[in-house]
Amino acid sequence: MSSVSLCLIAKNESAMIGGCLASVRGVVDQIIVVDTGSTDNTRDIAASCGAEVLNFAWCDDFSAARNAALAAVKGEWVLVLDCDERLSSRAGEAIRHAVAEARVDAFVLPLTDSASLEASPDDVVAGRHALRETIWLPRLFRFDPTLRWEGRVHEHVGSWLEQRGGVVGTVNAPIAHYGAVPDYREQRGNSDRNLKLLIQEIQADPSLWFTRTFLVEELLHRSPEHALSQANILWTQIDGELLPAISKGRSQHAVVKSLTACMVVFVQAQHFERAVQCATRAQKVGVDHPNLDFLSGLAYENLAVSEHGNDRRLLLQARDSYFRVLQAEEQVWIDALIGGIRSWNGLMRLSTVLLQLGHPEDALEGFRLAKTQTDKVQRELAMGEAEALLGIARSAEALELLHPWLEADPENSDALILSAVACEQLGYREAARDFWISASKSAHSGLRGLHRLARLNQGLAEMIGAA
């Protein structure tokens, strides 16, 4: 039977490490914990769980610490976890079966971020207490002396995998991750630490495009202006070095994450043409991933919006992009999918485009299905459903749907515009006039569905013409 060694690095993890090590009991044959300077009882807890505890002087380099663990490995396989992660109850059997039948040198495992520190691993991976959708990450490796981690932070074994052809297998051995619980993450200060290390690494070697990818992601919500600057540099590196290499046969795995980071920033900064350029050039060399289709769909959709009407040609391109996302083959996408794009998010965007293309029946079906798949973006989905009802002359139903949203927020621009349209369809001219006037006061600051701007301008023009 193939033996498995767990490698873990830790510092002041007394609250987490016990749960992590308990979850691997009976799964691994060796536990190696590299302690990087704990001042609590992390070492004692690890030792009581049967771990070999190694002391390591922290040097602002996660790879160095992980490589120190590799030096003590006795097993044929290496399982990598963090202290704030736990295997689900069914993971052990899957791991044992995978290493016994392995035809590859590495496996990806599914990881789900928990929304609560109290949730059980099984409830997290089942989605009952999930913060976001599951992603697949390389966590199980055939051990050999050349296995090495690289990168000060967000460390990876990319070069090692590339040397072996970049082929990985999948093991349905779910991991629950508790470190992303918002309050806990803020308390630990991991984001600030990561940003500091990423900047240090980029300053030392600006050619490290994969490190720059993580820097872009860290900056996205902190400093959009700096994120855009770094995304422009990253895109230059991708376009000049990585895409030509992929056209010559290099694995496309890592570049998808980098392309996604760039395109997210470009869409957020309203650089829609550049986002489309990213996807188009990548797809020409064979890079295929739902993230790229979804983000190019967003770019096309926004490019289509006009105060005077919407560009049908661009809307068709957006529609086709969203169709590709929703119709993509069921498979394990190693690079994390943008949340909900294969379900509610993709359906919402496709249905919004179908509305503008004159297919309200199909849009209504899409919005209603999306509502059953998420408890998020309920306002946007309700607005879409109401607009689709207006498209098939079910105006009274639309008004009934809009009413509670206007009660909750009388300045809801989308609801005001759609209520005005509904009142006009029902012949309530005075009510429609009041809604148009209210919508005109708040539209440019609060409008979620920008395609409705043309409806507003048309409604105001008709109201003025009738006065």
Helices and strands as residue ranges (DSSP letters): E 4-10, H 17-23, E 30-35, H 42-48, E 52-55, H 62-70, E 77-80, E 85-87, H 91-100, E 106-113, H 121-125, E 135-142, H 158-163, E 169-170, E 175-177, H 182-188, H 190-204, H 209-219, H 224-237, I 238-242, H 243-247, H 253-268, H 272-284, H 290-304, H 312-327, H 344-356, H 360-371, H 378-391, H 395-408, H 413-426, H 429-446, G 450-452, H 453-466
